[in-house]
Amino acid sequence: MPATGTSFATIITAAATIVAAVIFFGAIVLSIIMFRRWRGPWRYAAGFPLLALASLAAVIFVGIMRDPTAHNLWPFEFVIWGIASLIYLGLLSLVRRFFK
């Protein structure tokens, strides 16, 4: 039972924030681990999500500098990047397993 004064919405918001952070940082860590362990073209393919993250961050930064109301939902853009990166890295790992 939640403590008095703590609403259910607050708990759900905290849980969603934690899940989003785990997805985002998990994708970064997994990409770095794969980049360091793999050799050859697989290494560069594993580093691609980090390049995409740098590009996304630059686009968001420039967009906010041009118009402060642009990218109001930028945290969701990073979470979407994390989900897409995890899917990409999972498929890359699967393809690598069959072609290695």
TIZAVO-877703 format. One record per residue: residue number from 1; residue in one letter; chain; x, z, y of N, C-alpha, C, CB in turn. Coordinates in pm, 1 decimal. Glycine has a CB too. Example, Ala and Ser with C-alpha at 12.3 -4.5 7.8 and 13.67 -1.06 7.14 Angstrom:
! TIZAVO-877703
SITE,num,residu,chaine,n_px,n_pz,n_py,ca_px,ca_pz,ca_py,c_px,c_pz,c_py,cb_px,cb_pz,cb_py
SITE,1,a,A,1319.0,780.0,-569.0,1230.0,780.0,-450.0,1320.0,780.0,-330.0,1130.8,904.6,-447.3
SITE,2,s,A,1285.0,708.0,-225.0,1367.0,714.0,-106.0,1290.0,787.0,3.0,1408.4,572.5,-59.8
//
This chain:
! TIZAVO-877703
SITE,num,residu,chaine,n_px,n_pz,n_py,ca_px,ca_pz,ca_py,c_px,c_pz,c_py,cb_px,cb_pz,cb_py
SITE,1,m,A,84.5,0.0,-118.2,0.0,0.0,0.0,88.2,0.0,123.5,-95.7,121.6,0.4
SITE,2,p,A,62.7,-89.8,218.9,143.6,-94.4,339.9,129.0,32.7,422.0,105.7,-214.7,423.8
SITE,3,a,A,232.4,60.3,498.9,229.7,177.4,585.4,120.7,160.2,690.4,367.5,199.8,652.5
SITE,4,t,A,72.2,271.2,742.4,-32.4,266.7,843.5,17.3,189.7,965.3,-76.4,409.3,883.3
SITE,5,g,A,-66.9,99.2,1015.1,-29.6,21.1,1132.4,36.3,-111.3,1098.4,61.8,100.8,1218.5
SITE,6,t,A,73.3,-132.3,974.2,134.7,-258.3,932.9,25.3,-347.6,878.2,247.4,-235.7,826.8
SITE,7,s,A,5.7,-459.5,942.6,-100.9,-548.8,897.6,-50.5,-639.9,785.6,-154.2,-633.0,1015.5
SITE,8,f,A,-146.2,-691.3,712.8,-114.5,-782.7,604.4,-48.4,-909.5,659.1,-241.5,-817.9,524.9
SITE,9,a,A,-92.8,-953.8,776.7,-35.5,-1074.4,838.8,111.8,-1053.9,871.1,-112.7,-1111.4,966.9
SITE,10,t,A,149.6,-934.1,911.4,290.1,-904.4,941.6,374.9,-914.2,815.1,303.8,-763.8,1004.5
SITE,11,i,A,322.8,-864.9,706.5,395.4,-869.7,579.3,410.1,-1014.2,531.8,322.9,-785.1,472.1
SITE,12,i,A,303.7,-1093.1,543.8,309.1,-1233.5,503.3,407.3,-1310.5,591.4,168.8,-1297.6,510.7
SITE,13,t,A,406.6,-1282.1,721.8,499.6,-1348.6,813.5,643.9,-1315.0,778.1,470.2,-1308.4,958.8
SITE,14,a,A,670.8,-1190.8,748.5,806.4,-1149.9,710.6,848.1,-1217.9,580.2,814.8,-996.0,695.9
SITE,15,a,A,757.9,-1223.9,484.3,789.4,-1287.8,356.4,815.7,-1437.2,375.2,674.7,-1266.4,255.9
SITE,16,a,A,735.0,-1503.6,457.5,754.2,-1646.4,482.5,886.8,-1672.0,553.2,638.2,-1702.3,565.9
SITE,17,t,A,923.7,-1583.2,643.8,1051.3,-1596.8,714.0,1168.1,-1583.6,616.8,1063.0,-1491.6,825.4
SITE,18,i,A,1157.9,-1489.4,526.2,1263.6,-1469.4,426.7,1274.1,-1591.2,335.0,1236.7,-1341.8,343.5
SITE,19,v,A,1160.4,-1642.5,290.5,1160.5,-1760.8,203.1,1222.1,-1880.0,276.3,1016.2,-1795.0,156.4
SITE,20,a,A,1184.8,-1899.2,402.4,1239.6,-2010.6,481.2,1390.6,-1997.0,496.1,1173.2,-2016.6,620.2
SITE,21,a,A,1438.7,-1876.7,522.4,1582.5,-1854.4,537.2,1656.0,-1880.6,405.7,1609.6,-1711.2,585.1
SITE,22,v,A,1597.8,-1837.7,295.2,1660.2,-1860.3,164.5,1668.2,-2009.9,134.5,1581.2,-1787.4,53.2
SITE,23,i,A,1562.1,-2083.9,165.7,1563.9,-2229.1,143.7,1671.5,-2293.7,229.6,1425.8,-2291.4,175.2
SITE,24,f,A,1675.1,-2259.0,358.0,1770.4,-2320.5,450.5,1914.7,-2289.6,411.6,1743.8,-2272.8,592.9
SITE,25,f,A,1947.0,-2161.6,397.6,2084.8,-2124.6,366.1,2122.1,-2159.7,222.3,2105.5,-1976.0,389.9
SITE,26,g,A,2024.5,-2158.3,132.5,2050.6,-2198.6,-5.6,2093.3,-2343.9,-14.9,1927.5,-2175.9,-91.0
SITE,27,a,A,2028.3,-2429.2,63.5,2065.6,-2571.2,64.1,2206.4,-2590.3,119.0,1965.4,-2653.0,147.0
SITE,28,i,A,2240.3,-2515.1,223.1,2375.7,-2525.1,279.8,2479.5,-2480.1,177.8,2387.5,-2440.5,408.9
SITE,29,v,A,2457.3,-2365.3,117.0,2554.1,-2310.3,21.0,2567.5,-2401.7,-100.2,2511.9,-2168.8,-23.8
SITE,30,l,A,2454.9,-2449.9,-152.1,2460.4,-2537.5,-268.9,2535.1,-2666.8,-237.6,2319.1,-2569.3,-318.0
SITE,31,s,A,2511.3,-2721.9,-121.6,2581.6,-2845.3,-83.2,2731.9,-2820.9,-71.3,2526.2,-2899.8,50.2
SITE,32,i,A,2771.3,-2709.1,-12.9,2913.7,-2676.2,-0.3,2977.7,-2655.1,-137.5,2932.0,-2550.5,86.3
SITE,33,i,A,2908.1,-2583.9,-225.5,2961.6,-2559.6,-360.3,2980.3,-2691.8,-434.1,2867.6,-2466.1,-440.9
SITE,34,m,A,2879.8,-2778.7,-430.2,2891.1,-2907.8,-498.2,3001.9,-2992.8,-435.9,2757.1,-2983.2,-492.6
SITE,35,f,A,3013.0,-2990.1,-303.4,3117.1,-3067.2,-235.9,3256.1,-3020.8,-278.2,3101.9,-3055.7,-84.1
SITE,36,r,A,3274.6,-2891.9,-294.3,3406.9,-2839.6,-331.7,3439.9,-2862.5,-479.0,3414.3,-2691.2,-300.9
SITE,37,r,A,3340.1,-2862.2,-566.1,3366.2,-2873.8,-709.6,3374.7,-3017.3,-758.8,3259.8,-2802.5,-785.8
SITE,38,w,A,3296.0,-3104.7,-701.7,3290.6,-3241.9,-750.5,3400.5,-3326.1,-690.6,3156.4,-3303.6,-720.2
SITE,39,r,A,3438.1,-3432.0,-760.2,3543.1,-3523.8,-715.0,3488.2,-3665.2,-706.2,3665.0,-3519.3,-809.8
SITE,40,g,A,3562.3,-3747.9,-633.6,3524.8,-3888.2,-623.2,3402.0,-3908.3,-534.8,3498.9,-3945.2,-761.0
SITE,41,p,A,3326.3,-4014.5,-563.1,3210.0,-4045.0,-479.8,3101.9,-3938.0,-487.8,3151.8,-4178.0,-519.9
SITE,42,w,A,3100.0,-3862.5,-596.8,3001.3,-3755.4,-610.3,3022.9,-3649.4,-503.0,3008.8,-3691.8,-750.5
SITE,43,r,A,3146.6,-3628.9,-468.4,3179.6,-3529.2,-366.5,3117.0,-3566.5,-232.3,3332.3,-3515.4,-351.9
SITE,44,y,A,3128.8,-3691.5,-195.3,3073.5,-3735.9,-67.3,2920.6,-3735.6,-70.3,3125.3,-3876.4,-32.6
SITE,45,a,A,2865.8,-3769.9,-186.3,2720.1,-3766.5,-199.4,2667.9,-3623.2,-185.5,2676.9,-3826.3,-335.1
SITE,46,a,A,2744.5,-3525.5,-234.2,2703.8,-3385.7,-222.9,2717.5,-3335.2,-79.4,2786.8,-3298.6,-317.2
SITE,47,g,A,2805.2,-3395.2,-2.0,2823.1,-3354.2,136.6,2726.1,-3419.6,233.3,2961.6,-3384.0,179.5
SITE,48,f,A,2651.8,-3519.5,185.0,2558.3,-3590.1,271.4,2455.6,-3499.1,339.2,2487.0,-3694.4,192.0
SITE,49,p,A,2396.3,-3400.2,270.0,2300.0,-3313.3,338.5,2359.9,-3237.7,457.3,2242.8,-3214.2,240.5
SITE,50,l,A,2487.1,-3205.5,450.3,2550.5,-3136.2,563.6,2563.2,-3229.9,683.0,2689.8,-3081.8,523.8
SITE,51,l,A,2591.9,-3356.1,656.3,2596.4,-3455.3,763.3,2457.0,-3474.2,823.5,2651.2,-3590.0,710.4
SITE,52,a,A,2356.5,-3476.2,738.3,2218.8,-3488.0,786.2,2179.2,-3366.2,869.2,2122.3,-3504.9,668.0
SITE,53,l,A,2225.4,-3247.2,829.5,2196.2,-3125.9,905.8,2260.6,-3132.4,1043.7,2245.1,-3001.4,830.3
SITE,54,a,A,2384.6,-3177.0,1050.0,2452.6,-3188.0,1179.6,2379.6,-3287.9,1268.5,2600.5,-3230.7,1160.8
SITE,55,s,A,2334.6,-3397.9,1211.3,2259.5,-3498.0,1287.9,2126.6,-3441.1,1336.7,2234.7,-3623.8,1202.6
SITE,56,l,A,2058.0,-3369.4,1250.1,1930.5,-3308.3,1288.0,1949.7,-3208.0,1400.8,1865.7,-3239.9,1167.2
SITE,57,a,A,2051.8,-3125.1,1389.0,2079.1,-3025.5,1493.2,2110.0,-3093.5,1626.3,2196.4,-2934.6,1451.8
SITE,58,a,A,2185.6,-3203.1,1622.6,2218.8,-3275.8,1746.1,2093.9,-3337.6,1808.3,2323.3,-3385.5,1717.8
SITE,59,v,A,2007.9,-3395.4,1725.8,1884.5,-3455.6,1776.7,1794.9,-3350.0,1840.2,1809.3,-3528.0,1663.9
SITE,60,i,A,1782.4,-3236.2,1774.3,1699.7,-3128.1,1828.9,1759.7,-3076.1,1958.6,1685.6,-3013.1,1727.0
SITE,61,f,A,1890.2,-3055.8,1961.1,1956.5,-3004.8,2081.3,1936.8,-3099.2,2199.6,2106.2,-2984.3,2054.9
SITE,62,v,A,1962.2,-3227.7,2176.8,1947.1,-3325.8,2284.8,1800.7,-3334.5,2328.0,1998.3,-3465.2,2239.9
SITE,63,g,A,1711.2,-3331.3,2232.3,1568.9,-3336.7,2266.0,1524.1,-3219.1,2350.7,1486.5,-3341.9,2140.4
SITE,64,i,A,1573.3,-3101.0,2319.5,1536.4,-2982.2,2396.6,1601.9,-2984.9,2534.6,1576.8,-2854.2,2321.1
SITE,65,m,A,1721.7,-3038.1,2543.5,1786.5,-3048.6,2674.6,1711.8,-3147.1,2765.7,1933.3,-3092.8,2658.1
SITE,66,r,A,1659.4,-3253.2,2708.5,1584.9,-3352.3,2788.0,1446.7,-3301.6,2825.5,1572.1,-3483.7,2711.1
SITE,67,d,A,1380.0,-3234.7,2730.8,1244.7,-3184.7,2753.8,1230.6,-3051.3,2681.3,1136.5,-3287.5,2705.0
SITE,68,p,A,1226.7,-2940.5,2755.7,1221.0,-2808.1,2692.4,1099.7,-2785.9,2601.5,1221.4,-2703.0,2798.4
SITE,69,t,A,995.7,-2867.6,2618.1,879.0,-2851.0,2531.2,889.3,-2933.8,2403.4,752.8,-2888.9,2606.2
SITE,70,a,A,992.5,-3016.3,2393.0,1012.5,-3097.1,2272.2,1062.4,-3008.2,2158.5,1113.0,-3212.9,2298.9
SITE,71,h,A,1028.2,-3044.6,2040.5,1074.2,-2973.8,1919.3,1036.2,-2825.5,1923.4,1227.3,-2987.9,1903.8
SITE,72,n,A,913.2,-2795.9,1963.4,868.5,-2656.7,1964.2,866.8,-2596.5,1824.0,730.0,-2646.7,2026.1
SITE,73,l,A,856.2,-2680.1,1726.1,852.2,-2632.3,1587.2,983.9,-2660.0,1515.4,736.3,-2698.6,1511.1
SITE,74,w,A,1095.7,-2650.1,1587.0,1224.9,-2682.4,1527.1,1259.1,-2597.3,1405.2,1332.4,-2667.0,1629.4
SITE,75,p,A,1216.8,-2471.4,1394.6,1249.6,-2400.0,1270.5,1190.3,-2467.8,1147.1,1199.9,-2256.2,1278.5
SITE,76,f,A,1070.7,-2525.7,1162.8,1009.9,-2596.0,1050.0,1087.6,-2722.7,1015.9,864.2,-2630.6,1081.1
SITE,77,e,A,1146.4,-2785.5,1115.8,1227.3,-2903.5,1089.3,1347.6,-2867.9,1001.7,1274.0,-2967.1,1221.2
SITE,78,f,A,1406.8,-2752.4,1025.8,1520.4,-2708.9,944.0,1476.4,-2669.7,802.7,1591.6,-2590.9,1010.9
SITE,79,v,A,1359.0,-2610.6,790.1,1308.5,-2575.5,657.0,1275.9,-2702.5,578.8,1183.0,-2484.8,667.8
SITE,80,i,A,1215.6,-2800.4,646.1,1187.5,-2927.9,579.7,1317.8,-2993.9,535.9,1108.0,-3022.4,673.2
SITE,81,w,A,1421.5,-2986.5,621.7,1552.8,-3038.8,582.5,1602.1,-2965.9,456.7,1655.7,-3022.8,699.1
SITE,82,g,A,1585.9,-2832.9,454.1,1631.3,-2755.2,338.9,1560.7,-2795.1,210.8,1610.5,-2608.2,364.2
SITE,83,i,A,1429.7,-2814.2,218.3,1354.2,-2855.3,100.3,1397.9,-2993.8,54.7,1203.4,-2853.8,129.3
SITE,84,a,A,1409.7,-3086.7,149.0,1453.9,-3221.9,113.3,1595.2,-3220.7,55.6,1448.3,-3313.8,236.0
SITE,85,s,A,1681.7,-3137.3,111.2,1820.1,-3129.3,61.2,1825.4,-3071.7,-79.3,1905.9,-3044.2,155.0
SITE,86,l,A,1745.4,-2970.3,-106.2,1743.9,-2912.7,-241.1,1692.8,-3014.3,-343.3,1656.5,-2785.9,-244.4
SITE,87,i,A,1589.8,-3089.9,-306.3,1540.0,-3194.4,-395.9,1648.0,-3300.5,-417.8,1411.2,-3259.1,-338.5
SITE,88,y,A,1711.8,-3344.6,-310.6,1818.4,-3444.7,-318.8,1933.0,-3395.4,-406.7,1870.5,-3479.0,-178.4
SITE,89,l,A,1977.5,-3271.5,-383.5,2090.0,-3219.2,-461.0,2052.7,-3201.4,-608.0,2137.4,-3085.9,-402.4
SITE,90,g,A,1929.6,-3163.3,-635.3,1884.1,-3151.8,-773.7,1883.3,-3286.5,-844.0,1745.4,-3090.4,-778.6
SITE,91,l,A,1830.7,-3387.3,-776.0,1829.9,-3522.4,-834.5,1971.5,-3577.2,-848.2,1744.9,-3617.9,-748.5
SITE,92,l,A,2056.4,-3549.9,-750.1,2195.8,-3594.2,-757.0,2266.6,-3531.1,-876.4,2270.2,-3559.3,-626.7
SITE,93,s,A,2242.2,-3404.8,-898.6,2303.1,-3335.1,-1011.6,2254.2,-3394.3,-1143.6,2271.5,-3184.5,-1005.6
SITE,94,l,A,2126.5,-3428.0,-1149.2,2069.7,-3488.1,-1269.1,2129.7,-3626.6,-1294.6,1917.0,-3497.8,-1256.5
SITE,95,v,A,2139.5,-3707.8,-1191.0,2197.5,-3842.3,-1204.6,2345.1,-3830.4,-1243.9,2182.4,-3923.6,-1071.3
SITE,96,r,A,2413.9,-3737.5,-1184.7,2556.5,-3720.1,-1216.9,2575.5,-3681.6,-1363.8,2619.5,-3612.4,-1125.7
SITE,97,r,A,2484.5,-3601.9,-1414.3,2494.4,-3559.9,-1553.2,2481.9,-3679.2,-1648.0,2387.0,-3455.9,-1584.7
SITE,98,f,A,2396.8,-3775.5,-1614.7,2377.3,-3892.3,-1700.4,2486.5,-3996.5,-1686.6,2245.7,-3955.4,-1670.4
SITE,99,f,A,2549.0,-4004.8,-1570.1,2649.1,-4108.1,-1546.3,2791.8,-4060.0,-1557.1,2628.7,-4166.6,-1413.1
SITE,100,k,A,2814.8,-3935.0,-1578.5,2951.3,-3884.7,-1589.5,3002.0,-3894.0,-1730.9,2959.4,-3741.9,-1541.6
//
